[in-house]
C-alpha cells in the first residue's frame, strides 16, 4: 500500500515540475494582475507590494 502512495506522490510532483518549467510566471495573487494595491481608489492608488506593479510573479520552484 505504501508503495502505491509513493508512486502517486512521484507522479504528482513530476506533473507539477513539468508545468512550472513550461509556465514559470503566473498572475499576482495579491492584486490579481491589476498592478494596483487593494486599497487603491479612483483618486489615489499605489502599486502592488508583492509584484511591484508588474502584475506577475514567479511560481514556486521556477528558476530565475
PDBQT receptor file of N, H, CA, C and O in Angstrom, charges set to zero:
ATOM      1  N   UNK A   1       0.811  -1.188   0.000  1.00  0.00    +0.000 N 
ATOM      2  CA  UNK A   1       0.000   0.000   0.000  1.00  0.00    +0.000 C 
ATOM      3  C   UNK A   1       0.863   1.264   0.000  1.00  0.00    +0.000 C 
ATOM      4  O   UNK A   1       0.556   2.217  -0.717  1.00  0.00    +0.000 OA
ATOM      5  N   UNK A   2       1.938   1.285   0.795  1.00  0.00    +0.000 N 
ATOM      6  H   UNK A   2       2.188   0.511   1.377  1.00  0.00    +0.000 HD
ATOM      7  CA  UNK A   2       2.779   2.477   0.851  1.00  0.00    +0.000 C 
ATOM      8  C   UNK A   2       3.531   2.691  -0.469  1.00  0.00    +0.000 C 
ATOM      9  O   UNK A   2       3.853   3.826  -0.821  1.00  0.00    +0.000 OA
ATOM     10  N   UNK A   3       3.805   1.621  -1.187  1.00  0.00    +0.000 N 
ATOM     11  H   UNK A   3       3.543   0.699  -0.902  1.00  0.00    +0.000 HD
ATOM     12  CA  UNK A   3       4.463   1.750  -2.487  1.00  0.00    +0.000 C 
ATOM     13  C   UNK A   3       3.583   2.475  -3.490  1.00  0.00    +0.000 C 
ATOM     14  O   UNK A   3       4.077   3.241  -4.318  1.00  0.00    +0.000 OA
ATOM     15  N   UNK A   4       2.282   2.235  -3.418  1.00  0.00    +0.000 N 
ATOM     16  H   UNK A   4       1.881   1.613  -2.746  1.00  0.00    +0.000 HD
ATOM     17  CA  UNK A   4       1.332   2.907  -4.308  1.00  0.00    +0.000 C 
ATOM     18  C   UNK A   4       1.288   4.397  -3.986  1.00  0.00    +0.000 C 
ATOM     19  O   UNK A   4       1.236   5.227  -4.894  1.00  0.00    +0.000 OA
ATOM     20  N   UNK A   5       1.309   4.737  -2.713  1.00  0.00    +0.000 N 
ATOM     21  H   UNK A   5       1.352   4.063  -1.976  1.00  0.00    +0.000 HD
ATOM     22  CA  UNK A   5       1.286   6.139  -2.298  1.00  0.00    +0.000 C 
ATOM     23  C   UNK A   5       2.538   6.858  -2.792  1.00  0.00    +0.000 C 
ATOM     24  O   UNK A   5       2.461   7.996  -3.256  1.00  0.00    +0.000 OA
ATOM     25  N   UNK A   6       3.677   6.202  -2.695  1.00  0.00    +0.000 N 
ATOM     26  H   UNK A   6       3.739   5.278  -2.319  1.00  0.00    +0.000 HD
ATOM     27  CA  UNK A   6       4.930   6.801  -3.165  1.00  0.00    +0.000 C 
ATOM     28  C   UNK A   6       4.869   7.047  -4.665  1.00  0.00    +0.000 C 
ATOM     29  O   UNK A   6       5.298   8.102  -5.132  1.00  0.00    +0.000 OA
ATOM     30  N   UNK A   7       4.351   6.108  -5.416  1.00  0.00    +0.000 N 
ATOM     31  H   UNK A   7       4.002   5.252  -5.037  1.00  0.00    +0.000 HD
ATOM     32  CA  UNK A   7       4.235   6.258  -6.868  1.00  0.00    +0.000 C 
ATOM     33  C   UNK A   7       3.308   7.415  -7.216  1.00  0.00    +0.000 C 
ATOM     34  O   UNK A   7       3.609   8.206  -8.111  1.00  0.00    +0.000 OA
ATOM     35  N   UNK A   8       2.187   7.518  -6.515  1.00  0.00    +0.000 N 
ATOM     36  H   UNK A   8       1.943   6.876  -5.788  1.00  0.00    +0.000 HD
ATOM     37  CA  UNK A   8       1.244   8.611  -6.762  1.00  0.00    +0.000 C 
ATOM     38  C   UNK A   8       1.894   9.962  -6.452  1.00  0.00    +0.000 C 
ATOM     39  O   UNK A   8       1.726  10.914  -7.215  1.00  0.00    +0.000 OA
ATOM     40  N   UNK A   9       2.623  10.054  -5.357  1.00  0.00    +0.000 N 
ATOM     41  H   UNK A   9       2.758   9.280  -4.738  1.00  0.00    +0.000 HD
ATOM     42  CA  UNK A   9       3.300  11.302  -4.998  1.00  0.00    +0.000 C 
ATOM     43  C   UNK A   9       4.347  11.662  -6.045  1.00  0.00    +0.000 C 
ATOM     44  O   UNK A   9       4.470  12.830  -6.414  1.00  0.00    +0.000 OA
ATOM     45  N   UNK A  10       5.091  10.695  -6.523  1.00  0.00    +0.000 N 
ATOM     46  H   UNK A  10       4.991   9.746  -6.224  1.00  0.00    +0.000 HD
ATOM     47  CA  UNK A  10       6.102  10.941  -7.553  1.00  0.00    +0.000 C 
ATOM     48  C   UNK A  10       5.448  11.450  -8.834  1.00  0.00    +0.000 C 
ATOM     49  O   UNK A  10       5.977  12.358  -9.474  1.00  0.00    +0.000 OA
ATOM     50  N   UNK A  11       4.327  10.891  -9.210  1.00  0.00    +0.000 N 
ATOM     51  H   UNK A  11       3.897  10.153  -8.689  1.00  0.00    +0.000 HD
ATOM     52  CA  UNK A  11       3.616  11.332 -10.410  1.00  0.00    +0.000 C 
ATOM     53  C   UNK A  11       3.119  12.763 -10.246  1.00  0.00    +0.000 C 
ATOM     54  O   UNK A  11       3.235  13.568 -11.170  1.00  0.00    +0.000 OA
ATOM     55  N   UNK A  12       2.568  13.086  -9.084  1.00  0.00    +0.000 N 
ATOM     56  H   UNK A  12       2.474  12.432  -8.333  1.00  0.00    +0.000 HD
ATOM     57  CA  UNK A  12       2.075  14.442  -8.833  1.00  0.00    +0.000 C 
ATOM     58  C   UNK A  12       3.216  15.456  -8.871  1.00  0.00    +0.000 C 
ATOM     59  O   UNK A  12       3.075  16.525  -9.465  1.00  0.00    +0.000 OA
ATOM     60  N   UNK A  13       4.335  15.130  -8.245  1.00  0.00    +0.000 N 
ATOM     61  H   UNK A  13       4.449  14.262  -7.762  1.00  0.00    +0.000 HD
ATOM     62  CA  UNK A  13       5.485  16.044  -8.233  1.00  0.00    +0.000 C 
ATOM     63  C   UNK A  13       6.044  16.215  -9.645  1.00  0.00    +0.000 C 
ATOM     64  O   UNK A  13       6.409  17.326 -10.029  1.00  0.00    +0.000 OA
ATOM     65  N   UNK A  14       6.115  15.146 -10.415  1.00  0.00    +0.000 N 
ATOM     66  H   UNK A  14       5.818  14.243 -10.103  1.00  0.00    +0.000 HD
ATOM     67  CA  UNK A  14       6.621  15.238 -11.788  1.00  0.00    +0.000 C 
ATOM     68  C   UNK A  14       5.708  16.106 -12.650  1.00  0.00    +0.000 C 
ATOM     69  O   UNK A  14       6.191  16.893 -13.463  1.00  0.00    +0.000 OA
ATOM     70  N   UNK A  15       4.404  15.970 -12.481  1.00  0.00    +0.000 N 
ATOM     71  H   UNK A  15       4.011  15.330 -11.820  1.00  0.00    +0.000 HD
ATOM     72  CA  UNK A  15       3.456  16.800 -13.231  1.00  0.00    +0.000 C 
ATOM     73  C   UNK A  15       3.597  18.266 -12.842  1.00  0.00    +0.000 C 
ATOM     74  O   UNK A  15       3.625  19.139 -13.709  1.00  0.00    +0.000 OA
ATOM     75  N   UNK A  16       3.687  18.541 -11.536  1.00  0.00    +0.000 N 
ATOM     76  H   UNK A  16       3.664  17.831 -10.832  1.00  0.00    +0.000 HD
ATOM     77  CA  UNK A  16       3.846  19.918 -11.061  1.00  0.00    +0.000 C 
ATOM     78  C   UNK A  16       5.132  20.523 -11.606  1.00  0.00    +0.000 C 
ATOM     79  O   UNK A  16       5.126  21.659 -12.079  1.00  0.00    +0.000 OA
ATOM     80  N   UNK A  17       6.235  19.781 -11.548  1.00  0.00    +0.000 N 
ATOM     81  H   UNK A  17       6.240  18.858 -11.164  1.00  0.00    +0.000 HD
ATOM     82  CA  UNK A  17       7.522  20.278 -12.020  1.00  0.00    +0.000 C 
ATOM     83  C   UNK A  17       7.481  20.594 -13.508  1.00  0.00    +0.000 C 
ATOM     84  O   UNK A  17       8.040  21.599 -13.947  1.00  0.00    +0.000 OA
ATOM     85  N   UNK A  18       6.823  19.740 -14.283  1.00  0.00    +0.000 N 
ATOM     86  H   UNK A  18       6.370  18.923 -13.927  1.00  0.00    +0.000 HD
ATOM     87  CA  UNK A  18       6.756  19.992 -15.728  1.00  0.00    +0.000 C 
ATOM     88  C   UNK A  18       5.915  21.221 -16.037  1.00  0.00    +0.000 C 
ATOM     89  O   UNK A  18       6.236  21.951 -16.975  1.00  0.00    +0.000 OA
ATOM     90  N   UNK A  19       4.845  21.479 -15.281  1.00  0.00    +0.000 N 
ATOM     91  H   UNK A  19       4.583  20.886 -14.519  1.00  0.00    +0.000 HD
ATOM     92  CA  UNK A  19       4.046  22.680 -15.526  1.00  0.00    +0.000 C 
ATOM     93  C   UNK A  19       4.805  23.939 -15.114  1.00  0.00    +0.000 C 
ATOM     94  O   UNK A  19       4.673  24.978 -15.760  1.00  0.00    +0.000 OA
ATOM     95  N   UNK A  20       5.596  23.854 -14.046  1.00  0.00    +0.000 N 
ATOM     96  H   UNK A  20       5.703  23.010 -13.522  1.00  0.00    +0.000 HD
ATOM     97  CA  UNK A  20       6.391  25.012 -13.628  1.00  0.00    +0.000 C 
ATOM     98  C   UNK A  20       7.448  25.335 -14.675  1.00  0.00    +0.000 C 
ATOM     99  O   UNK A  20       7.741  26.507 -14.908  1.00  0.00    +0.000 OA
ATOM    100  N   UNK A  21       8.021  24.324 -15.306  1.00  0.00    +0.000 N 
ATOM    101  H   UNK A  21       7.783  23.372 -15.117  1.00  0.00    +0.000 HD
ATOM    102  CA  UNK A  21       9.030  24.557 -16.328  1.00  0.00    +0.000 C 
ATOM    103  C   UNK A  21       8.428  25.199 -17.580  1.00  0.00    +0.000 C 
ATOM    104  O   UNK A  21       9.077  26.014 -18.235  1.00  0.00    +0.000 OA
ATOM    105  N   UNK A  22       7.202  24.835 -17.908  1.00  0.00    +0.000 N 
ATOM    106  H   UNK A  22       6.674  24.173 -17.376  1.00  0.00    +0.000 HD
ATOM    107  CA  UNK A  22       6.551  25.394 -19.095  1.00  0.00    +0.000 C 
ATOM    108  C   UNK A  22       5.961  26.774 -18.838  1.00  0.00    +0.000 C 
ATOM    109  O   UNK A  22       5.978  27.628 -19.725  1.00  0.00    +0.000 OA
ATOM    110  N   UNK A  23       5.436  27.004 -17.628  1.00  0.00    +0.000 N 
ATOM    111  H   UNK A  23       5.422  26.310 -16.908  1.00  0.00    +0.000 HD
ATOM    112  CA  UNK A  23       4.780  28.261 -17.289  1.00  0.00    +0.000 C 
ATOM    113  C   UNK A  23       5.330  28.782 -15.960  1.00  0.00    +0.000 C 
ATOM    114  O   UNK A  23       4.679  28.621 -14.928  1.00  0.00    +0.000 OA
ATOM    115  N   UNK A  24       6.526  29.409 -15.961  1.00  0.00    +0.000 N 
ATOM    116  H   UNK A  24       7.056  29.540 -16.799  1.00  0.00    +0.000 HD
ATOM    117  CA  UNK A  24       7.153  29.823 -14.708  1.00  0.00    +0.000 C 
ATOM    118  C   UNK A  24       6.555  31.087 -14.083  1.00  0.00    +0.000 C 
ATOM    119  O   UNK A  24       6.819  31.369 -12.914  1.00  0.00    +0.000 OA
ATOM    120  N   UNK A  25       5.768  31.843 -14.826  1.00  0.00    +0.000 N 
ATOM    121  H   UNK A  25       5.554  31.613 -15.775  1.00  0.00    +0.000 HD
ATOM    122  CA  UNK A  25       5.205  33.096 -14.321  1.00  0.00    +0.000 C 
ATOM    123  C   UNK A  25       3.693  32.964 -14.251  1.00  0.00    +0.000 C 
ATOM    124  O   UNK A  25       3.056  32.400 -15.141  1.00  0.00    +0.000 OA
ATOM    125  N   UNK A  26       3.127  33.505 -13.157  1.00  0.00    +0.000 N 
ATOM    126  H   UNK A  26       3.644  33.963 -12.434  1.00  0.00    +0.000 HD
ATOM    127  CA  UNK A  26       1.670  33.492 -13.012  1.00  0.00    +0.000 C 
ATOM    128  C   UNK A  26       1.197  34.878 -12.612  1.00  0.00    +0.000 C 
ATOM    129  O   UNK A  26       1.993  35.737 -12.231  1.00  0.00    +0.000 OA
ATOM    130  N   UNK A  27      -0.094  35.081 -12.703  1.00  0.00    +0.000 N 
ATOM    131  H   UNK A  27      -0.740  34.384 -13.013  1.00  0.00    +0.000 HD
ATOM    132  CA  UNK A  27      -0.680  36.356 -12.310  1.00  0.00    +0.000 C 
ATOM    133  C   UNK A  27      -0.532  36.549 -10.809  1.00  0.00    +0.000 C 
ATOM    134  O   UNK A  27      -0.660  35.595 -10.042  1.00  0.00    +0.000 OA
ATOM    135  N   UNK A  28      -0.264  37.772 -10.390  1.00  0.00    +0.000 N 
ATOM    136  H   UNK A  28      -0.160  38.547 -11.013  1.00  0.00    +0.000 HD
ATOM    137  CA  UNK A  28      -0.047  38.077  -8.975  1.00  0.00    +0.000 C 
ATOM    138  C   UNK A  28      -1.324  37.797  -8.180  1.00  0.00    +0.000 C 
ATOM    139  O   UNK A  28      -2.385  38.313  -8.531  1.00  0.00    +0.000 OA
ATOM    140  N   UNK A  29      -1.245  36.993  -7.122  1.00  0.00    +0.000 N 
ATOM    141  H   UNK A  29      -0.383  36.573  -6.837  1.00  0.00    +0.000 HD
ATOM    142  CA  UNK A  29      -2.445  36.690  -6.341  1.00  0.00    +0.000 C 
ATOM    143  C   UNK A  29      -2.906  37.855  -5.462  1.00  0.00    +0.000 C 
ATOM    144  O   UNK A  29      -4.071  37.898  -5.067  1.00  0.00    +0.000 OA
ATOM    145  N   UNK A  30      -2.024  38.789  -5.154  1.00  0.00    +0.000 N 
ATOM    146  H   UNK A  30      -1.077  38.755  -5.475  1.00  0.00    +0.000 HD
ATOM    147  CA  UNK A  30      -2.411  39.915  -4.297  1.00  0.00    +0.000 C 
ATOM    148  C   UNK A  30      -3.268  40.933  -5.036  1.00  0.00    +0.000 C 
ATOM    149  O   UNK A  30      -4.303  41.364  -4.528  1.00  0.00    +0.000 OA
ATOM    150  N   UNK A  31      -2.837  41.321  -6.242  1.00  0.00    +0.000 N 
ATOM    151  H   UNK A  31      -1.997  40.971  -6.656  1.00  0.00    +0.000 HD
ATOM    152  CA  UNK A  31      -3.576  42.327  -6.999  1.00  0.00    +0.000 C 
ATOM    153  C   UNK A  31      -4.380  41.725  -8.144  1.00  0.00    +0.000 C 
ATOM    154  O   UNK A  31      -5.092  42.444  -8.845  1.00  0.00    +0.000 OA
ATOM    155  N   UNK A  32      -4.274  40.420  -8.341  1.00  0.00    +0.000 N 
ATOM    156  H   UNK A  32      -3.695  39.836  -7.771  1.00  0.00    +0.000 HD
ATOM    157  CA  UNK A  32      -4.970  39.699  -9.400  1.00  0.00    +0.000 C 
ATOM    158  C   UNK A  32      -4.605  40.232 -10.788  1.00  0.00    +0.000 C 
ATOM    159  O   UNK A  32      -5.422  40.213 -11.709  1.00  0.00    +0.000 OA
ATOM    160  N   UNK A  33      -3.369  40.703 -10.917  1.00  0.00    +0.000 N 
ATOM    161  H   UNK A  33      -2.706  40.718 -10.168  1.00  0.00    +0.000 HD
ATOM    162  CA  UNK A  33      -2.886  41.187 -12.200  1.00  0.00    +0.000 C 
ATOM    163  C   UNK A  33      -3.234  42.628 -12.516  1.00  0.00    +0.000 C 
ATOM    164  O   UNK A  33      -2.916  43.105 -13.605  1.00  0.00    +0.000 OA
ATOM    165  N   UNK A  34      -3.884  43.342 -11.592  1.00  0.00    +0.000 N 
ATOM    166  H   UNK A  34      -4.143  42.954 -10.707  1.00  0.00    +0.000 HD
ATOM    167  CA  UNK A  34      -4.281  44.724 -11.869  1.00  0.00    +0.000 C 
ATOM    168  C   UNK A  34      -3.143  45.719 -11.672  1.00  0.00    +0.000 C 
ATOM    169  O   UNK A  34      -3.254  46.865 -12.107  1.00  0.00    +0.000 OA
ATOM    170  N   UNK A  35      -2.059  45.312 -11.030  1.00  0.00    +0.000 N 
ATOM    171  H   UNK A  35      -1.969  44.381 -10.676  1.00  0.00    +0.000 HD
ATOM    172  CA  UNK A  35      -0.862  46.112 -10.770  1.00  0.00    +0.000 C 
ATOM    173  C   UNK A  35      -1.058  47.171  -9.691  1.00  0.00    +0.000 C 
ATOM    174  O   UNK A  35      -0.128  47.925  -9.407  1.00  0.00    +0.000 OA
ATOM    175  N   UNK A  36      -2.239  47.250  -9.082  1.00  0.00    +0.000 N 
ATOM    176  H   UNK A  36      -2.995  46.637  -9.312  1.00  0.00    +0.000 HD
ATOM    177  CA  UNK A  36      -2.505  48.212  -8.016  1.00  0.00    +0.000 C 
ATOM    178  C   UNK A  36      -2.737  47.488  -6.705  1.00  0.00    +0.000 C 
ATOM    179  O   UNK A  36      -3.148  46.328  -6.699  1.00  0.00    +0.000 OA
ATOM    180  N   UNK A  37      -2.478  48.159  -5.596  1.00  0.00    +0.000 N 
ATOM    181  H   UNK A  37      -2.144  49.102  -5.600  1.00  0.00    +0.000 HD
ATOM    182  CA  UNK A  37      -2.737  47.520  -4.311  1.00  0.00    +0.000 C 
ATOM    183  C   UNK A  37      -4.233  47.504  -4.008  1.00  0.00    +0.000 C 
ATOM    184  O   UNK A  37      -5.010  48.190  -4.671  1.00  0.00    +0.000 OA
ATOM    185  N   UNK A  38      -4.636  46.725  -3.011  1.00  0.00    +0.000 N 
ATOM    186  H   UNK A  38      -4.005  46.167  -2.471  1.00  0.00    +0.000 HD
ATOM    187  CA  UNK A  38      -6.060  46.537  -2.734  1.00  0.00    +0.000 C 
ATOM    188  C   UNK A  38      -6.725  47.778  -2.150  1.00  0.00    +0.000 C 
ATOM    189  O   UNK A  38      -7.951  47.882  -2.202  1.00  0.00    +0.000 OA
ATOM    190  N   UNK A  39      -5.964  48.725  -1.595  1.00  0.00    +0.000 N 
ATOM    191  H   UNK A  39      -4.969  48.641  -1.554  1.00  0.00    +0.000 HD
ATOM    192  CA  UNK A  39      -6.542  49.941  -1.031  1.00  0.00    +0.000 C 
ATOM    193  C   UNK A  39      -6.646  51.080  -2.019  1.00  0.00    +0.000 C 
ATOM    194  O   UNK A  39      -6.933  52.208  -1.620  1.00  0.00    +0.000 OA
ATOM    195  N   UNK A  40      -6.425  50.827  -3.275  1.00  0.00    +0.000 N 
ATOM    196  H   UNK A  40      -6.192  49.911  -3.599  1.00  0.00    +0.000 HD
ATOM    197  CA  UNK A  40      -6.459  51.883  -4.284  1.00  0.00    +0.000 C 
ATOM    198  C   UNK A  40      -7.876  52.345  -4.556  1.00  0.00    +0.000 C 
ATOM    199  O   UNK A  40      -8.831  51.578  -4.442  1.00  0.00    +0.000 OA
ATOM    200  N   UNK A  41      -7.994  53.604  -4.916  1.00  0.00    +0.000 N 
ATOM    201  H   UNK A  41      -7.217  54.228  -5.009  1.00  0.00    +0.000 HD
ATOM    202  CA  UNK A  41      -9.298  54.171  -5.291  1.00  0.00    +0.000 C 
ATOM    203  C   UNK A  41      -9.106  54.983  -6.571  1.00  0.00    +0.000 C 
ATOM    204  O   UNK A  41      -8.018  54.999  -7.147  1.00  0.00    +0.000 OA
ATOM    205  N   UNK A  42     -10.169  55.655  -7.009  1.00  0.00    +0.000 N 
ATOM    206  H   UNK A  42     -11.052  55.642  -6.541  1.00  0.00    +0.000 HD
ATOM    207  CA  UNK A  42     -10.072  56.463  -8.222  1.00  0.00    +0.000 C 
ATOM    208  C   UNK A  42      -9.180  57.684  -8.019  1.00  0.00    +0.000 C 
ATOM    209  O   UNK A  42      -8.512  58.126  -8.954  1.00  0.00    +0.000 OA
ATOM    210  N   UNK A  43      -9.163  58.226  -6.817  1.00  0.00    +0.000 N 
ATOM    211  H   UNK A  43      -9.705  57.867  -6.057  1.00  0.00    +0.000 HD
ATOM    212  CA  UNK A  43      -8.381  59.427  -6.536  1.00  0.00    +0.000 C 
ATOM    213  C   UNK A  43      -6.929  59.120  -6.176  1.00  0.00    +0.000 C 
ATOM    214  O   UNK A  43      -6.034  59.902  -6.495  1.00  0.00    +0.000 OA
ATOM    215  N   UNK A  44      -6.696  58.007  -5.525  1.00  0.00    +0.000 N 
ATOM    216  H   UNK A  44      -7.423  57.372  -5.266  1.00  0.00    +0.000 HD
ATOM    217  CA  UNK A  44      -5.345  57.687  -5.057  1.00  0.00    +0.000 C 
ATOM    218  C   UNK A  44      -5.105  56.196  -5.235  1.00  0.00    +0.000 C 
ATOM    219  O   UNK A  44      -5.925  55.374  -4.826  1.00  0.00    +0.000 OA
ATOM    220  N   UNK A  45      -3.984  55.853  -5.842  1.00  0.00    +0.000 N 
ATOM    221  H   UNK A  45      -3.318  56.521  -6.174  1.00  0.00    +0.000 HD
ATOM    222  CA  UNK A  45      -3.664  54.442  -5.978  1.00  0.00    +0.000 C 
ATOM    223  C   UNK A  45      -2.159  54.248  -5.870  1.00  0.00    +0.000 C 
ATOM    224  O   UNK A  45      -1.376  55.169  -6.105  1.00  0.00    +0.000 OA
ATOM    225  N   UNK A  46      -1.782  53.057  -5.516  1.00  0.00    +0.000 N 
ATOM    226  H   UNK A  46      -2.418  52.309  -5.325  1.00  0.00    +0.000 HD
ATOM    227  CA  UNK A  46      -0.377  52.694  -5.389  1.00  0.00    +0.000 C 
ATOM    228  C   UNK A  46      -0.132  51.336  -6.018  1.00  0.00    +0.000 C 
ATOM    229  O   UNK A  46      -1.068  50.573  -6.259  1.00  0.00    +0.000 OA
ATOM    230  N   UNK A  47       1.125  51.041  -6.280  1.00  0.00    +0.000 N 
ATOM    231  H   UNK A  47       1.885  51.661  -6.084  1.00  0.00    +0.000 HD
ATOM    232  CA  UNK A  47       1.460  49.765  -6.908  1.00  0.00    +0.000 C 
ATOM    233  C   UNK A  47       1.398  48.638  -5.876  1.00  0.00    +0.000 C 
ATOM    234  O   UNK A  47       1.550  48.858  -4.675  1.00  0.00    +0.000 OA
ATOM    235  N   UNK A  48       1.178  47.463  -6.367  1.00  0.00    +0.000 N 
ATOM    236  H   UNK A  48       1.055  47.283  -7.343  1.00  0.00    +0.000 HD
ATOM    237  CA  UNK A  48       1.100  46.271  -5.524  1.00  0.00    +0.000 C 
ATOM    238  C   UNK A  48       2.471  46.013  -4.893  1.00  0.00    +0.000 C 
ATOM    239  O   UNK A  48       3.500  46.105  -5.563  1.00  0.00    +0.000 OA
ATOM    240  N   UNK A  49       2.472  45.693  -3.615  1.00  0.00    +0.000 N 
ATOM    241  H   UNK A  49       1.637  45.618  -3.070  1.00  0.00    +0.000 HD
ATOM    242  CA  UNK A  49       3.725  45.446  -2.919  1.00  0.00    +0.000 C 
ATOM    243  C   UNK A  49       4.350  44.105  -3.245  1.00  0.00    +0.000 C 
ATOM    244  O   UNK A  49       5.565  43.945  -3.120  1.00  0.00    +0.000 OA
ATOM    245  N   UNK A  50       3.554  43.148  -3.656  1.00  0.00    +0.000 N 
ATOM    246  H   UNK A  50       2.568  43.278  -3.758  1.00  0.00    +0.000 HD
ATOM    247  CA  UNK A  50       4.096  41.816  -3.938  1.00  0.00    +0.000 C 
ATOM    248  C   UNK A  50       4.766  41.733  -5.310  1.00  0.00    +0.000 C 
ATOM    249  O   UNK A  50       5.859  41.181  -5.434  1.00  0.00    +0.000 OA
ATOM    250  N   UNK A  51       4.121  42.275  -6.327  1.00  0.00    +0.000 N 
ATOM    251  H   UNK A  51       3.233  42.723  -6.225  1.00  0.00    +0.000 HD
ATOM    252  CA  UNK A  51       4.673  42.183  -7.681  1.00  0.00    +0.000 C 
ATOM    253  C   UNK A  51       5.363  43.474  -8.112  1.00  0.00    +0.000 C 
ATOM    254  O   UNK A  51       5.898  43.543  -9.218  1.00  0.00    +0.000 OA
ATOM    255  N   UNK A  52       5.362  44.489  -7.265  1.00  0.00    +0.000 N 
ATOM    256  H   UNK A  52       4.927  44.433  -6.366  1.00  0.00    +0.000 HD
ATOM    257  CA  UNK A  52       5.986  45.792  -7.551  1.00  0.00    +0.000 C 
ATOM    258  C   UNK A  52       5.418  46.446  -8.800  1.00  0.00    +0.000 C 
ATOM    259  O   UNK A  52       6.140  47.119  -9.535  1.00  0.00    +0.000 OA
ATOM    260  N   UNK A  53       4.124  46.252  -9.043  1.00  0.00    +0.000 N 
ATOM    261  H   UNK A  53       3.537  45.706  -8.446  1.00  0.00    +0.000 HD
ATOM    262  CA  UNK A  53       3.459  46.890 -10.173  1.00  0.00    +0.000 C 
ATOM    263  C   UNK A  53       3.590  46.178 -11.499  1.00  0.00    +0.000 C 
ATOM    264  O   UNK A  53       3.208  46.735 -12.528  1.00  0.00    +0.000 OA
ATOM    265  N   UNK A  54       4.116  44.963 -11.515  1.00  0.00    +0.000 N 
ATOM    266  H   UNK A  54       4.426  44.509 -10.679  1.00  0.00    +0.000 HD
ATOM    267  CA  UNK A  54       4.254  44.203 -12.760  1.00  0.00    +0.000 C 
ATOM    268  C   UNK A  54       2.983  43.428 -13.100  1.00  0.00    +0.000 C 
ATOM    269  O   UNK A  54       2.658  43.253 -14.275  1.00  0.00    +0.000 OA
ATOM    270  N   UNK A  55       2.269  42.967 -12.086  1.00  0.00    +0.000 N 
ATOM    271  H   UNK A  55       2.532  43.109 -11.132  1.00  0.00    +0.000 HD
ATOM    272  CA  UNK A  55       1.080  42.154 -12.316  1.00  0.00    +0.000 C 
ATOM    273  C   UNK A  55       1.374  40.674 -12.423  1.00  0.00    +0.000 C 
ATOM    274  O   UNK A  55       0.454  39.869 -12.566  1.00  0.00    +0.000 OA
ATOM    275  N   UNK A  56       2.656  40.299 -12.356  1.00  0.00    +0.000 N 
ATOM    276  H   UNK A  56       3.403  40.953 -12.240  1.00  0.00    +0.000 HD
ATOM    277  CA  UNK A  56       3.063  38.897 -12.484  1.00  0.00    +0.000 C 
ATOM    278  C   UNK A  56       4.092  38.549 -11.424  1.00  0.00    +0.000 C 
ATOM    279  O   UNK A  56       4.878  39.400 -11.007  1.00  0.00    +0.000 OA
ATOM    280  N   UNK A  57       4.084  37.297 -10.991  1.00  0.00    +0.000 N 
ATOM    281  H   UNK A  57       3.446  36.606 -11.330  1.00  0.00    +0.000 HD
ATOM    282  CA  UNK A  57       5.080  36.785 -10.050  1.00  0.00    +0.000 C 
ATOM    283  C   UNK A  57       5.550  35.417 -10.525  1.00  0.00    +0.000 C 
ATOM    284  O   UNK A  57       4.851  34.732 -11.271  1.00  0.00    +0.000 OA
ATOM    285  N   UNK A  58       6.737  35.030 -10.087  1.00  0.00    +0.000 N 
ATOM    286  H   UNK A  58       7.306  35.586  -9.481  1.00  0.00    +0.000 HD
ATOM    287  CA  UNK A  58       7.252  33.696 -10.426  1.00  0.00    +0.000 C 
ATOM    288  C   UNK A  58       6.566  32.646  -9.561  1.00  0.00    +0.000 C 
ATOM    289  O   UNK A  58       6.275  32.885  -8.389  1.00  0.00    +0.000 OA
ATOM    290  N   UNK A  59       6.316  31.505 -10.141  1.00  0.00    +0.000 N 
ATOM    291  H   UNK A  59       6.552  31.311 -11.093  1.00  0.00    +0.000 HD
ATOM    292  CA  UNK A  59       5.725  30.392  -9.397  1.00  0.00    +0.000 C 
ATOM    293  C   UNK A  59       6.778  29.752  -8.500  1.00  0.00    +0.000 C 
ATOM    294  O   UNK A  59       7.974  29.828  -8.781  1.00  0.00    +0.000 OA
ATOM    295  N   UNK A  60       6.327  29.124  -7.426  1.00  0.00    +0.000 N 
ATOM    296  H   UNK A  60       5.355  29.062  -7.199  1.00  0.00    +0.000 HD
ATOM    297  CA  UNK A  60       7.232  28.437  -6.502  1.00  0.00    +0.000 C 
ATOM    298  C   UNK A  60       7.977  27.347  -7.256  1.00  0.00    +0.000 C 
ATOM    299  O   UNK A  60       7.357  26.503  -7.903  1.00  0.00    +0.000 OA
ATOM    300  N   UNK A  61       9.279  27.358  -7.181  1.00  0.00    +0.000 N 
ATOM    301  H   UNK A  61       9.784  28.044  -6.656  1.00  0.00    +0.000 HD
ATOM    302  CA  UNK A  61      10.108  26.350  -7.823  1.00  0.00    +0.000 C 
ATOM    303  C   UNK A  61      10.627  26.748  -9.186  1.00  0.00    +0.000 C 
ATOM    304  O   UNK A  61      11.434  26.019  -9.763  1.00  0.00    +0.000 OA
ATOM    305  N   UNK A  62      10.194  27.885  -9.726  1.00  0.00    +0.000 N 
ATOM    306  H   UNK A  62       9.539  28.477  -9.257  1.00  0.00    +0.000 HD
ATOM    307  CA  UNK A  62      10.652  28.317 -11.046  1.00  0.00    +0.000 C 
ATOM    308  C   UNK A  62      12.024  28.957 -10.944  1.00  0.00    +0.000 C 
ATOM    309  O   UNK A  62      12.332  29.650  -9.974  1.00  0.00    +0.000 OA
ATOM    310  N   UNK A  63      12.835  28.718 -11.946  1.00  0.00    +0.000 N 
ATOM    311  H   UNK A  63      12.585  28.156 -12.734  1.00  0.00    +0.000 HD
ATOM    312  CA  UNK A  63      14.170  29.317 -11.979  1.00  0.00    +0.000 C 
ATOM    313  C   UNK A  63      14.076  30.762 -12.439  1.00  0.00    +0.000 C 
ATOM    314  O   UNK A  63      13.135  31.145 -13.134  1.00  0.00    +0.000 OA
ATOM    315  N   UNK A  64      15.053  31.551 -12.047  1.00  0.00    +0.000 N 
ATOM    316  H   UNK A  64      15.817  31.240 -11.482  1.00  0.00    +0.000 HD
ATOM    317  CA  UNK A  64      15.067  32.949 -12.469  1.00  0.00    +0.000 C 
ATOM    318  C   UNK A  64      15.815  33.143 -13.742  1.00  0.00    +0.000 C 
ATOM    319  O   UNK A  64      15.919  34.268 -14.232  1.00  0.00    +0.000 OA
TER     320      UNK A  64
